[in-house]
Amino acid sequence: MYRYIYGPVPSRRLGISLGVDILPRKVCNFNCVYCECGKTMKLVTERTEYYPSDKILSEIRDFLGQNPAPDFITFSGSGEPTLHSGLGFMLGSLKKEFPSIKIAVITNSSLLNLKEVRDDLLHADVVLPSLDAASEEAYIKIDRPHPLIKLSNVIEGIAEFSRVFKLSGLLKALWLEVFIVDGINTDDYNIAKLRRAILKIKPDKIQLNTLDRPGAEEWVKPADSDIMENTKIKLNLKGIEIIKKFRKREELKTYRKDIESAIVDTLRRRPSTIEDLSMVISIGEEEILKYMDILTYDKLIKAEFINSLGERGIFYKLSQI
C-alpha cells in the first residue's frame, strides 16, 4: 500500500488523476469552514519538508512503472501543498522523468505572494488556485486563515503568478476556483468585489464550486442550483463554469465493489470517520471519499456531526441502522 499517493480517481476537471498528498492530515494555513477533511488541527505558515520528497517520488515512480499513465498527477490532499518546501523539486523531477504526463497543483493561494512558491509552481501544467472572497469579512468567515496571511497579499500573489505562469509556456493553464457559501459571499457587494479581483487575476477559467460532502462546520450547506446560476450571471465573466461531480458508479472506471463492501461492513459494526475507514481498509482518505460520495448519493449511508465528549468530527453510519 502507498502512503503518499491515492487513486487514480476520476475528476471532471482533470480526467483520471493520480493524487499526491504531501502533508500530514489537516496541517494547513487555512481552516476553511467547508473543508471535507475536517477542521485544521495544526495551523501553520512555515514551509518545510513535512514528508521526505524522495520517498514521495519513489511511490509515484513505482505506481507509474506498474500501471497505465493517468491524465494528471495532482498535488492536493489533506493540507495546503505549497507548505511543502520540496514541492518545486518534486514537480521538476516528475516533468523530466515523465514529460508526457501533465501535472496539476490545487492550492488555496495563500503563499503565492512568495516568489519561491511561484517559481516552484512553474513546473506544473495546470494550477488551480482558489479565491473564495475578495472582501476581508467574507474571507475571514469562510477561509479562517492563519493571522499572518492577509487577503490583499493573496490576491496580489495570484495575479502575479497568473502573469508569470502564462509567460512560462503556451500550454500552461490557470483555473481559479471559487467556493460558494450562501449568505457569506453571494450578496451583490461580495460578488462585485470578487469580480474586480478576478479581472485583475485574468484566469483561463473560473470554476464555481459548492459543498458536496459534509464540511468542517455543520452550518455550511450546499448552495442550490439557482444560487450557483445567479452567482455566475452576476459575475458576468468569460470562461466561468459551475463544477459538477461524479455521482454514479458506472462513471467511475476505478470503482471497486470489494472496497464498497468493506466500507459497508465496517459501518454495519460501528459509525466511523473517514480517518477510521482509511485505517481499517488500508487505503487513502481521498480514495475513501470517492466511495462515500456514491453511498451517500444512493442513501445507503449518512453523515452526522459528533461533538460529544470523547468523540470527534464527522461520523458516517448506515442509513437503515
C-alpha positions in Angstrom: 0.0 0.0 0.0 1.1 3.5 -0.7 1.4 6.2 1.9 1.6 9.4 -0.1 -0.4 8.7 -3.3 -4.0 7.7 -3.9 -6.3 6.7 -6.7 -6.2 7.2 -9.6 -9.5 9.0 -9.1 -11.8 10.4 -11.8 -12.2 14.1 -11.9 -14.4 16.2 -14.2 -11.7 18.8 -14.3 -8.6 16.6 -14.7 -9.8 13.3 -16.1 -8.1 10.3 -14.5 -5.9 11.8 -11.8 -3.2 10.2 -9.6 -3.5 12.1 -6.3 -0.4 13.0 -4.2 -0.9 14.1 -0.6 2.4 15.6 0.7 1.3 16.9 4.2 0.2 15.3 7.4 -3.6 15.2 7.9 -5.0 18.7 8.4 -1.8 20.6 8.6 -2.7 23.8 6.8 -2.6 27.6 6.9 -6.4 27.8 6.4 -9.2 26.3 8.5 -11.9 26.6 5.8 -15.5 26.1 7.0 -16.3 23.8 4.1 -13.2 21.6 4.1 -14.2 17.9 3.6 -11.1 16.8 5.5 -12.5 18.4 8.7 -11.1 21.1 10.9 -7.4 22.0 10.7 -5.5 20.5 13.6 -2.3 22.4 13.1 -2.5 26.0 11.7 1.0 26.8 10.3 2.7 29.1 7.8 6.2 27.6 7.8 7.4 25.9 4.7 9.3 22.7 5.5 9.7 19.1 4.2 6.8 17.6 6.0 7.3 14.2 4.3 10.6 13.2 2.5 10.4 14.3 -1.1 12.5 11.3 -2.3 10.0 8.8 -0.7 7.1 10.6 -2.3 8.8 10.5 -5.7 9.6 6.8 -5.2 6.0 5.9 -4.7 4.9 7.8 -7.8 7.7 6.1 -9.9 6.6 2.7 -8.5 3.0 3.3 -9.4 3.7 4.6 -12.9 6.1 1.7 -13.6 3.2 -0.8 -13.0 0.1 0.9 -14.2 -1.2 2.9 -17.2 -0.3 6.5 -17.2 -3.0 8.8 -15.7 -4.1 12.0 -17.4 -2.7 14.0 -14.5 -0.6 13.7 -11.4 -2.3 16.0 -9.0 -0.8 17.5 -5.8 -3.6 18.3 -3.3 -4.8 16.2 -0.4 -5.2 16.8 3.3 -3.5 20.2 3.6 -2.0 23.1 1.6 0.6 21.6 -0.8 2.7 24.7 -1.2 3.7 24.4 2.5 6.0 21.6 1.5 9.4 23.0 0.8 10.2 20.2 -1.6 7.3 20.9 -3.9 9.3 22.5 -6.7 11.9 19.7 -6.6 9.2 17.1 -6.9 7.4 18.8 -9.7 10.6 19.4 -11.6 11.7 15.8 -11.2 8.4 14.4 -12.5 8.4 16.7 -15.5 11.8 15.5 -16.5 11.1 11.8 -15.9 7.5 11.7 -17.2 7.2 14.6 -19.7 4.0 13.2 -21.3 2.0 13.2 -18.1 0.5 16.5 -17.1 0.9 17.8 -13.5 -1.7 19.8 -11.6 -1.5 21.6 -8.2 -4.6 22.5 -6.3 -3.7 25.4 -3.9 -5.6 27.7 -1.5 -3.4 30.5 -3.0 -2.2 31.6 0.5 1.6 31.6 -0.4 1.5 32.8 -4.0 2.9 36.1 -2.8 6.2 34.4 -2.2 8.5 34.2 -5.3 9.9 30.9 -4.2 6.4 29.4 -4.3 5.6 30.9 -7.7 8.9 29.5 -9.0 8.0 26.0 -7.6 4.7 26.0 -9.4 6.1 27.0 -12.8 6.9 23.3 -13.2 3.2 22.4 -13.3 1.0 22.3 -16.4 -2.2 23.3 -14.6 -2.5 25.3 -11.3 -5.9 25.5 -9.6 -5.8 28.4 -7.1 -8.8 29.3 -5.0 -10.2 32.7 -4.1 -13.4 32.4 -2.1 -13.9 36.0 -1.3 -12.4 39.5 -2.1 -13.8 41.2 1.0 -12.0 40.9 4.3 -15.1 40.0 6.2 -16.2 37.1 3.9 -12.6 35.9 3.6 -12.2 35.6 7.4 -15.6 33.9 7.8 -15.0 31.3 5.0 -11.3 30.6 5.0 -10.3 31.3 8.6 -6.7 31.9 7.7 -3.6 31.9 9.9 -3.3 35.5 11.3 -0.1 36.2 9.2 -1.9 35.6 5.9 -3.5 38.8 4.5 -6.2 38.8 1.8 -4.5 41.7 -0.1 -1.3 39.6 -0.4 -3.3 36.6 -1.5 -5.0 38.5 -4.4 -1.7 40.1 -5.4 0.0 36.8 -5.3 -2.5 35.1 -7.6 -2.4 37.9 -10.0 1.4 38.0 -10.2 1.6 34.2 -10.5 -1.0 34.3 -13.3 1.1 36.7 -15.2 4.4 34.8 -14.9 2.8 31.4 -15.3 1.3 32.3 -18.7 4.7 33.6 -19.9 6.4 30.3 -18.9 4.6 28.2 -21.5 2.0 28.3 -24.2 0.1 25.3 -22.8 0.0 26.4 -19.2 -3.4 26.9 -17.6 -4.7 28.6 -14.5 -8.2 27.7 -13.3 -9.5 29.8 -10.5 -11.9 28.1 -8.1 -14.4 30.0 -6.0 -16.3 28.1 -3.3 -19.8 29.5 -2.9 -21.2 29.7 0.7 -24.7 31.1 0.5 -25.2 34.1 2.8 -21.5 35.0 3.0 -20.1 35.5 -0.5 -23.3 35.6 -2.6 -24.6 39.1 -2.0 -24.1 41.9 -4.5 -21.3 43.6 -2.6 -19.2 40.5 -2.3 -19.8 39.4 -5.9 -18.8 42.9 -7.1 -15.5 42.7 -5.1 -14.8 39.2 -6.3 -15.4 40.2 -9.9 -12.9 43.1 -9.7 -10.3 40.7 -8.2 -10.9 38.1 -10.9 -10.5 40.7 -13.7 -7.1 41.5 -12.1 -6.1 37.9 -12.0 -7.1 37.0 -15.6 -7.5 33.2 -15.1 -8.1 30.9 -18.0 -11.2 29.5 -16.3 -13.3 30.4 -13.3 -14.9 27.4 -11.6 -17.7 27.8 -9.1 -18.0 25.1 -6.5 -20.1 24.3 -3.5 -20.4 21.8 -0.8 -20.7 18.2 -2.0 -19.7 16.3 1.2 -20.0 17.4 4.9 -17.7 20.2 5.6 -15.7 21.2 8.7 -18.7 23.1 10.1 -22.2 21.7 10.3 -23.9 25.0 9.4 -22.3 25.1 6.0 -24.9 23.9 3.4 -24.6 23.3 -0.3 -25.7 26.3 -2.4 -28.7 25.3 -4.6 -28.6 25.4 -8.4 -30.4 28.8 -8.5 -27.8 30.4 -6.3 -25.0 29.0 -8.3 -26.5 30.2 -11.6 -27.3 33.6 -10.2 -23.7 34.0 -9.0 -22.4 33.0 -12.4 -24.7 35.5 -14.1 -23.8 38.4 -11.7 -20.1 37.7 -12.1 -20.6 38.2 -15.8 -17.2 36.9 -16.8 -15.9 34.8 -19.7 -14.8 31.2 -19.0 -16.9 30.7 -16.0 -18.4 27.3 -15.2 -20.2 25.5 -12.4 -18.4 22.4 -11.2 -20.4 19.2 -11.1 -19.0 16.0 -9.7 -19.2 12.3 -10.5 -22.2 10.6 -8.9 -22.8 7.2 -10.5 -20.8 4.0 -10.2 -20.8 3.5 -14.0 -19.0 6.8 -14.4 -16.1 5.7 -12.2 -13.7 3.4 -14.1 -11.7 2.8 -10.9 -14.6 2.0 -8.7 -14.2 -1.4 -6.9 -17.1 -3.3 -5.4 -14.9 -5.0 -2.8 -13.9 -1.7 -1.3 -17.5 -0.6 -1.2 -18.4 -3.9 0.6 -15.6 -3.4 3.1 -16.9 0.1 3.9 -20.5 -1.0 4.4 -19.4 -4.0 6.5 -17.3 -1.6 8.7 -20.2 0.8 9.1 -22.5 -2.0 10.0 -20.4 -2.7 13.0 -19.9 0.9 14.1 -20.1 4.5 12.9 -16.7 5.7 11.6 -14.9 8.7 10.4 -13.1 8.9 7.1 -9.8 8.5 9.0 -11.2 5.4 10.8 -12.2 3.8 7.5 -8.9 4.6 5.9 -7.0 2.8 8.7 -9.3 -0.2 8.7 -9.4 -0.7 5.0 -5.8 0.4 4.4 -6.5 2.9 1.5 -6.0 6.6 1.4 -8.6 9.1 2.7 -9.1 10.7 -0.7 -9.9 7.3 -2.1 -12.4 6.5 0.7 -14.2 9.8 0.0 -14.9 8.7 -3.6 -16.9 5.8 -2.3 -18.6 7.8 0.4 -20.0 10.2 -2.3 -21.6 7.2 -4.1 -23.0 5.6 -1.0 -24.4 8.9 0.3 -25.9 9.7 -3.0 -27.6 6.3 -3.0 -28.9 7.0 0.5 -27.1 3.9 1.8 -25.1 5.9 4.4 -25.4 9.3 6.1 -23.1 11.6 7.8 -23.6 13.0 11.3 -21.6 15.6 13.3 -20.5 14.2 16.7 -19.3 16.7 19.3 -19.9 14.9 22.5 -17.1 14.3 25.0 -14.6 11.8 23.7 -15.9 11.8 20.1 -14.7 14.0 17.2 -15.7 15.2 13.8 -18.0 13.7 11.1 -19.1 10.1 11.5 -20.7 8.0 8.8 -23.3 5.4 9.5 -25.6 3.1 7.6 -28.9 4.9 6.9 -31.0 1.9 7.9 -29.5 1.5 11.4 
